[in-house]
Amino acid sequence: MNMPCRNLEAAPRRPWYLVQTKPNAFRIAERNLLRQDIHVFCPTLTVTQRHGARFRNAIRQLFPGYLFIQFNGPAPLWHRVNSTYGVSRLIAFADQPATVPHHLVDGIRQRCDYSGLLAPAETLAPGDRVRVLSGPFANFVATVERLDPQQRVWILLDCIGGTMKVEISRHALQNA
C-alpha cells in the first residue's frame, strides 16, 4: 500500500528528532509512535516507476527509513522510542538524541500538503529546461513553452528526431 505518512499538526517550537525505522516497517513505527502521543512527520513524493511496458506512479518516502518525530510531553522518554515496535533507533550522538533544526523541518513542511506529499519548490518560466518526473515521459528533459494559472505547463520534448508539444501538470516537473 503506497499511502503517505500522516502529517499531524506539530507542537510549536518543540524540538524535532529523527528516528530510523526497521526495513519496510515505517508504517508500523508510525502507528506505534502515534499511539504514544508523539507527532510524526514523514515527507513523501510521487515517483514514476516502469513495470514492463507500463508506467506507474507510486508514493515514496523522501527520506527512506526515517521519520521526524516531536514529543508532546515535557520530558521525552528516549527508551520508549527505542523500544517501539518498528523503530530501529532514535538518532543520537554521545548518548544524547540529536535534534533536527527547526528551519529544515519547517521548510519541508511548508512544501508539503496535509498528507505529507511534497510539492515542487521552483517557479517556472518559458524557456526553462525541466526534467519530467512522472508519466510516460519520466526522466526526459524538455523546454517550457507556456504556463497557465491552473498549474498546467506546455513543454517541448525533443524525441525521435523531432519536437513534440505536450501538456503536463506542474507537479510532474522540476528544473533541470
Contacts in CASP RR format, 6 or more apart in sequence:
PFRMAT RR
TARGET T0000
AUTHOR 0000-0000-0000
METHOD contacts of the structure
MODEL  1
MNMPCRNLEAAPRRPWYLVQTKPNAFRIAERNLLRQDIHVFCPTLTVTQR
HGARFRNAIRQLFPGYLFIQFNGPAPLWHRVNSTYGVSRLIAFADQPATV
PHHLVDGIRQRCDYSGLLAPAETLAPGDRVRVLSGPFANFVATVERLDPQ
QRVWILLDCIGGTMKVEISRHALQNA
1 27 0 8 1.000
2 58 0 8 1.000
2 59 0 8 1.000
2 60 0 8 1.000
3 59 0 8 1.000
3 115 0 8 1.000
4 42 0 8 1.000
4 44 0 8 1.000
4 59 0 8 1.000
4 115 0 8 1.000
4 116 0 8 1.000
4 117 0 8 1.000
5 26 0 8 1.000
5 27 0 8 1.000
5 30 0 8 1.000
5 40 0 8 1.000
5 41 0 8 1.000
5 42 0 8 1.000
5 43 0 8 1.000
5 44 0 8 1.000
5 61 0 8 1.000
5 67 0 8 1.000
5 116 0 8 1.000
6 30 0 8 1.000
6 34 0 8 1.000
6 40 0 8 1.000
6 42 0 8 1.000
6 115 0 8 1.000
6 116 0 8 1.000
7 41 0 8 1.000
7 42 0 8 1.000
7 43 0 8 1.000
7 109 0 8 1.000
7 112 0 8 1.000
7 113 0 8 1.000
7 114 0 8 1.000
7 115 0 8 1.000
7 116 0 8 1.000
8 34 0 8 1.000
8 39 0 8 1.000
8 40 0 8 1.000
8 41 0 8 1.000
9 39 0 8 1.000
10 16 0 8 1.000
10 39 0 8 1.000
10 41 0 8 1.000
10 70 0 8 1.000
10 109 0 8 1.000
11 39 0 8 1.000
11 70 0 8 1.000
11 71 0 8 1.000
11 72 0 8 1.000
13 102 0 8 1.000
14 70 0 8 1.000
14 71 0 8 1.000
14 72 0 8 1.000
15 70 0 8 1.000
15 99 0 8 1.000
15 100 0 8 1.000
15 102 0 8 1.000
16 41 0 8 1.000
16 68 0 8 1.000
16 69 0 8 1.000
16 70 0 8 1.000
16 99 0 8 1.000
16 100 0 8 1.000
16 102 0 8 1.000
16 105 0 8 1.000
17 68 0 8 1.000
17 69 0 8 1.000
17 70 0 8 1.000
17 71 0 8 1.000
17 76 0 8 1.000
17 81 0 8 1.000
17 90 0 8 1.000
17 91 0 8 1.000
17 97 0 8 1.000
17 98 0 8 1.000
17 99 0 8 1.000
17 100 0 8 1.000
18 66 0 8 1.000
18 67 0 8 1.000
18 68 0 8 1.000
18 69 0 8 1.000
18 90 0 8 1.000
18 91 0 8 1.000
18 98 0 8 1.000
18 100 0 8 1.000
19 29 0 8 1.000
19 33 0 8 1.000
19 66 0 8 1.000
19 67 0 8 1.000
19 68 0 8 1.000
19 69 0 8 1.000
19 81 0 8 1.000
19 87 0 8 1.000
19 88 0 8 1.000
19 89 0 8 1.000
19 90 0 8 1.000
19 91 0 8 1.000
20 65 0 8 1.000
20 66 0 8 1.000
20 87 0 8 1.000
20 88 0 8 1.000
20 89 0 8 1.000
20 90 0 8 1.000
20 91 0 8 1.000
21 29 0 8 1.000
21 65 0 8 1.000
21 66 0 8 1.000
21 67 0 8 1.000
21 86 0 8 1.000
21 87 0 8 1.000
21 88 0 8 1.000
22 28 0 8 1.000
22 29 0 8 1.000
22 86 0 8 1.000
22 87 0 8 1.000
22 88 0 8 1.000
23 65 0 8 1.000
25 86 0 8 1.000
26 42 0 8 1.000
26 61 0 8 1.000
26 65 0 8 1.000
26 67 0 8 1.000
26 86 0 8 1.000
28 85 0 8 1.000
28 86 0 8 1.000
29 67 0 8 1.000
29 84 0 8 1.000
29 85 0 8 1.000
29 86 0 8 1.000
29 87 0 8 1.000
30 40 0 8 1.000
30 42 0 8 1.000
30 67 0 8 1.000
32 84 0 8 1.000
32 85 0 8 1.000
32 86 0 8 1.000
32 87 0 8 1.000
33 40 0 8 1.000
33 67 0 8 1.000
33 69 0 8 1.000
33 81 0 8 1.000
33 84 0 8 1.000
33 87 0 8 1.000
34 40 0 8 1.000
36 80 0 8 1.000
36 81 0 8 1.000
36 84 0 8 1.000
37 72 0 8 1.000
37 73 0 8 1.000
38 69 0 8 1.000
38 70 0 8 1.000
38 71 0 8 1.000
38 72 0 8 1.000
38 81 0 8 1.000
39 69 0 8 1.000
39 70 0 8 1.000
39 71 0 8 1.000
39 72 0 8 1.000
40 67 0 8 1.000
40 68 0 8 1.000
40 69 0 8 1.000
41 67 0 8 1.000
41 68 0 8 1.000
41 69 0 8 1.000
41 70 0 8 1.000
41 105 0 8 1.000
41 108 0 8 1.000
41 109 0 8 1.000
41 116 0 8 1.000
42 61 0 8 1.000
42 67 0 8 1.000
42 68 0 8 1.000
42 116 0 8 1.000
43 61 0 8 1.000
43 62 0 8 1.000
43 63 0 8 1.000
43 108 0 8 1.000
43 109 0 8 1.000
43 112 0 8 1.000
43 116 0 8 1.000
43 118 0 8 1.000
44 59 0 8 1.000
44 60 0 8 1.000
44 61 0 8 1.000
44 62 0 8 1.000
44 115 0 8 1.000
44 116 0 8 1.000
44 117 0 8 1.000
44 118 0 8 1.000
45 59 0 8 1.000
45 60 0 8 1.000
45 62 0 8 1.000
45 117 0 8 1.000
45 118 0 8 1.000
46 57 0 8 1.000
46 58 0 8 1.000
46 59 0 8 1.000
46 60 0 8 1.000
46 117 0 8 1.000
46 133 0 8 1.000
46 134 0 8 1.000
46 171 0 8 1.000
47 57 0 8 1.000
47 58 0 8 1.000
47 59 0 8 1.000
47 60 0 8 1.000
47 133 0 8 1.000
47 134 0 8 1.000
48 55 0 8 1.000
48 56 0 8 1.000
48 57 0 8 1.000
48 58 0 8 1.000
48 133 0 8 1.000
48 134 0 8 1.000
48 135 0 8 1.000
48 138 0 8 1.000
49 55 0 8 1.000
49 56 0 8 1.000
49 57 0 8 1.000
49 58 0 8 1.000
50 138 0 8 1.000
55 134 0 8 1.000
55 135 0 8 1.000
55 136 0 8 1.000
55 138 0 8 1.000
57 134 0 8 1.000
57 135 0 8 1.000
59 117 0 8 1.000
62 108 0 8 1.000
62 118 0 8 1.000
68 100 0 8 1.000
68 105 0 8 1.000
69 81 0 8 1.000
76 97 0 8 1.000
78 90 0 8 1.000
78 92 0 8 1.000
78 97 0 8 1.000
81 87 0 8 1.000
81 90 0 8 1.000
82 89 0 8 1.000
82 90 0 8 1.000
90 97 0 8 1.000
91 97 0 8 1.000
91 98 0 8 1.000
92 98 0 8 1.000
108 118 0 8 1.000
111 118 0 8 1.000
111 119 0 8 1.000
111 120 0 8 1.000
111 121 0 8 1.000
112 118 0 8 1.000
112 119 0 8 1.000
113 119 0 8 1.000
119 171 0 8 1.000
120 170 0 8 1.000
120 171 0 8 1.000
120 173 0 8 1.000
120 174 0 8 1.000
122 174 0 8 1.000
122 175 0 8 1.000
124 130 0 8 1.000
124 144 0 8 1.000
124 147 0 8 1.000
124 153 0 8 1.000
124 170 0 8 1.000
124 173 0 8 1.000
124 175 0 8 1.000
125 144 0 8 1.000
125 147 0 8 1.000
126 144 0 8 1.000
126 145 0 8 1.000
126 146 0 8 1.000
126 147 0 8 1.000
127 143 0 8 1.000
127 144 0 8 1.000
127 145 0 8 1.000
128 143 0 8 1.000
128 144 0 8 1.000
128 175 0 8 1.000
129 141 0 8 1.000
129 142 0 8 1.000
129 143 0 8 1.000
129 144 0 8 1.000
129 175 0 8 1.000
129 176 0 8 1.000
130 141 0 8 1.000
130 142 0 8 1.000
130 143 0 8 1.000
130 144 0 8 1.000
130 153 0 8 1.000
130 155 0 8 1.000
130 173 0 8 1.000
130 174 0 8 1.000
130 175 0 8 1.000
130 176 0 8 1.000
131 139 0 8 1.000
131 140 0 8 1.000
131 141 0 8 1.000
131 142 0 8 1.000
131 173 0 8 1.000
131 174 0 8 1.000
131 175 0 8 1.000
131 176 0 8 1.000
132 138 0 8 1.000
132 139 0 8 1.000
132 140 0 8 1.000
132 141 0 8 1.000
132 142 0 8 1.000
132 155 0 8 1.000
132 168 0 8 1.000
132 172 0 8 1.000
132 173 0 8 1.000
133 171 0 8 1.000
133 172 0 8 1.000
133 173 0 8 1.000
133 174 0 8 1.000
134 172 0 8 1.000
135 172 0 8 1.000
137 157 0 8 1.000
137 166 0 8 1.000
137 168 0 8 1.000
140 157 0 8 1.000
140 159 0 8 1.000
141 176 0 8 1.000
142 155 0 8 1.000
142 156 0 8 1.000
142 157 0 8 1.000
142 158 0 8 1.000
142 166 0 8 1.000
143 155 0 8 1.000
143 156 0 8 1.000
144 153 0 8 1.000
144 154 0 8 1.000
144 155 0 8 1.000
144 173 0 8 1.000
145 154 0 8 1.000
145 155 0 8 1.000
145 156 0 8 1.000
145 165 0 8 1.000
146 153 0 8 1.000
146 154 0 8 1.000
147 153 0 8 1.000
147 154 0 8 1.000
147 170 0 8 1.000
151 169 0 8 1.000
151 170 0 8 1.000
151 171 0 8 1.000
152 167 0 8 1.000
152 168 0 8 1.000
152 169 0 8 1.000
152 170 0 8 1.000
153 167 0 8 1.000
153 168 0 8 1.000
153 169 0 8 1.000
153 170 0 8 1.000
153 173 0 8 1.000
154 165 0 8 1.000
154 166 0 8 1.000
154 167 0 8 1.000
154 168 0 8 1.000
155 165 0 8 1.000
155 166 0 8 1.000
155 168 0 8 1.000
155 173 0 8 1.000
156 163 0 8 1.000
156 164 0 8 1.000
156 165 0 8 1.000
156 166 0 8 1.000
157 163 0 8 1.000
157 164 0 8 1.000
157 165 0 8 1.000
157 166 0 8 1.000
END
